[in-house]
Amino acid sequence: MKNNYTFSLNSNVTRQKVKFQNRYGIDLVGDLYIPKSESQKISALVVSGPFGAVKEQASGLYANELASRGFITLAFDNSFTGESGGEVRNVASPEIFTEDFSAAVDYLTTLDFVDNEKIGAMAICGLSGMAITAATVDSRIKAVATASMYDMSNSIGKGYKNSYTFDQRLEIIDYLSKQRSKDITNDKYDIAPHELNFDDNGNLMTPPQILPDELPDNPDPVLETFFNYYKTERGYHEHSINSNSAWTATTPYSFFAFDMYSHIELLKDRKVLLIAGDNAHSKYHSEEVANLIPNQTELVIISDSDHCDLYDKKEKIPFDKLDSFFKEL
């Protein structure tokens, strides 16, 4: 841990804490990265993700590196997480998290040294769907890049690769409905993973943490890749939900109700760069977006890489590609 960050600040970059509000009046906290060689009116990027992470983790690493290449970057904590405001804590909302991207753009437009016509969005993992959705309704976002993309509405509402049966989806809805009654009766919010699984007997599992404190023998490969980032010195952070806790148990509720980027055609001719590891369990999310708008997307597959390799392994993250992509803003 480097001064409470999981990465070291580039010597050619300065970092300052900033605060701004989304249109719901929630205070958001971010880190603004500024290249020391910055000149007047340069391109800027809003950066967030993964889902359940904080700005001191992967999003900050991306913001730091892209700032060293000449961009103003703003890595921020989503509403209800990290240092940002919002009550109840550890709530996720597809609408509010989408709004947070536009709120970050709002802030950038107040800076004299940002070219308001050259603002893009960089998102990692589960915030990728929100970034694309934000761009569909916010024309100020001129381009979007994603790494290890997840569509959280699809993943939460339908299961990994649409694996939930119809009856399982109904069972989860029934659990969430009863959980709402339980929370209001007990005057407190239980916590549970945002993606719910069924055991070998078909029973719904609701553990109090997303990740275990110790990796079991012969772990599931997906569990192992997340554990090796969030629960080890490599990526652990005390404010990260994924490192320590879980979301409110009713968090899946709104993801069952609302799809991501359901009006993706409104991007019109704006470009999306999709980056995924060849061994990533999540690769299909990027492929699905590429299939939706093939003329506006470029899908870059990174060899010998899993989902979390693109969180922090700089030798695998194609920063040269991101640099050239965003310099076309």
Sequence and secondary structure as in RCSB ss.txt:
>XXXX:A:sequence
MKNNYTFSLNSNVTRQKVKFQNRYGIDLVGDLYIPKSESQKISALVVSGPFGAVKEQASGLYANELASRGFITLA
FDNSFTGESGGEVRNVASPEIFTEDFSAAVDYLTTLDFVDNEKIGAMAICGLSGMAITAATVDSRIKAVATASMY
DMSNSIGKGYKNSYTFDQRLEIIDYLSKQRSKDITNDKYDIAPHELNFDDNGNLMTPPQILPDELPDNPDPVLET
FFNYYKTERGYHEHSINSNSAWTATTPYSFFAFDMYSHIELLKDRKVLLIAGDNAHSKYHSEEVANLIPNQTELV
IISDSDHCDLYDKKEKIPFDKLDSFFKEL
>XXXX:A:secstr
 BTTBSS   TTEEEEEEEEE TT  EEEEEEEEETT  SSEEEEEEE STT  TTSHHHHHHHHHHTTT EEEE
E  TTSTTS  SSTT   HHHHHHHHHHHHHHHTT TTEEEEEEEEEEEGGGHHHHHHHHHH TTEEEEEEES  
 HHHHHHH GGG   HHHHHHHHHHHHHHHHHHHHHTS  EE SS EE TTS EE  S SS SS  SS  HHHHH
HHHHHTSTTT  TT HHHH  EETTTHHHHHH  SSTTGGGGTT EEEEEEETT TTHHHHHHHHHHSTTTEEEE
EETT  TTHHHH TTTS HHHHHHHHTT 
